[in-house]
Amino acid sequence: MVDPCYDLDYPCNSDHCVMAGYRGFECQCADSATYGPHCGHSAEKCPVDNIEIAHATEIVPLTGYRGSDLLHVQCQAGFEVSGEIPRCARDGTYGRIPECVPVKCPTVNHPHSTVSVVSPTLTTVQCDKGFLPSTLQSLKCQDGQYTSSLSPCLLQCPAILIRVVTDETENESESNSPAITVDVSLCDYASGAAHSNYTLCKENSYELEVPGSLSVSTDVNLSVDTRGKLCVNLANTTETGELRCALQCVESSVAQLIRVVDGKQQFVKVLTNFDYSREKLVNSSRDMDSLALTVVLLGFCFLLVS
């Protein structure tokens, strides 16, 4: 609401602006009279009985310090006043009457999507190609607020299983590798460079067959092969500002990564309990078997030559 004691034509010192009457204000003169520099002016009065405003619950005059009434309009829930607050003119009219219009919902700004305002009460959101969810999302506006929330548009980064290639065709399904435990932490960045400054961590534990892949979320997936190589495929912002899937593999049971998505930095940590000592023993046994077979074949070839 406009301050009725503020008027460029008839300025009123704030120290002399006093409450007067029903929700009204007056500028007090030095002699305790009212209406400041124009104390001799008579107060203009405008009737309100003939004023009709759709969706208005209250239409009343408020005494202004210039001696003329201000029109006060209160709208129903879900509506707001549109237009300036009119002042009663000398001809006994308020001039342009304000309206009660529906309260608008905030503008939707959803990354990696197309936002369409179908009507004042309906907005739709479609994620870009390659982002999930792929289904059309709808928002209904009621009383200036949306009645539902949106799912974030996440870049789809599927798990990529790196297959082990050896001299002999190895059937990985017969590797007899037991299932392993995978602990994943996704932490939002707080401050500083140390990982201890990450907060709001989401930690989950999974069981994974080896070789196998695991979906942590739409934009974070991982895989482990029979040799224990850990590969994480996740969405990350490139130096040019593009959001792309980035595959990073380590020959270790721990992968620690820092990524940036939509301007927000996140620390990603993956920890497995893969038994590398057992895998070395298995590989060593396979190597000894291959060596023995090679010796036998060489001996047989020598006999043929002789």
Stockholm file with secondary structure:
# STOCKHOLM 1.0

chainA/1-306         MVDPCYDLDYPCNSDHCVMAGYRGFECQCADSATYGPHCGHSAEKCPVDNIEIAHATEIVPLTGYRGSDLLHVQCQAGFEVSGEIPRCARDGTYGRIPECVPVKCPTVNHPHSTVSVVSPTLTTVQCDKGFLPSTLQSLKCQDGQYTSSLSPCLLQCPAILIRVVTDETENESESNSPAITVDVSLCDYASGAAHSNYTLCKENSYELEVPGSLSVSTDVNLSVDTRGKLCVNLANTTETGELRCALQCVESSVAQLIRVVDGKQQFVKVLTNFDYSREKLVNSSRDMDSLALTVVLLGFCFLLVS
#=GR chainA/1-306 SS CCCTTCCSSSCCCGGGEEECSTTCEEEBCTTSCBSGGGTTSCCBCCCCTTCCCTTEEEEEEEECTTSBEEEEEEECTTEEEESCCCBCCTTSCCCSCCEEEECCCCCCCCTTEEEEEEETTEEEEEECTTEECCSCEEEEEETTEESSCCCCCEECCCCCCCCCCCSSCCCGGGSCCCCEEEEEEEEEECSSSSGGGEEEEEEEEEEECSSEEEEEETTEEEEECTTCCEEEEEEEECTTSCEEEEEEEESSSEEEEEEEETTEEEEEEEEECCCHHHHHHHHHHHHHHHHHHHHHHHHHHHHHHC
#=GC SS_cons         CCCTTCCSSSCCCGGGEEECSTTCEEEBCTTSCBSGGGTTSCCBCCCCTTCCCTTEEEEEEEECTTSBEEEEEEECTTEEEESCCCBCCTTSCCCSCCEEEECCCCCCCCTTEEEEEEETTEEEEEECTTEECCSCEEEEEETTEESSCCCCCEECCCCCCCCCCCSSCCCGGGSCCCCEEEEEEEEEECSSSSGGGEEEEEEEEEEECSSEEEEEETTEEEEECTTCCEEEEEEEECTTSCEEEEEEEESSSEEEEEEEETTEEEEEEEEECCCHHHHHHHHHHHHHHHHHHHHHHHHHHHHHHC
//
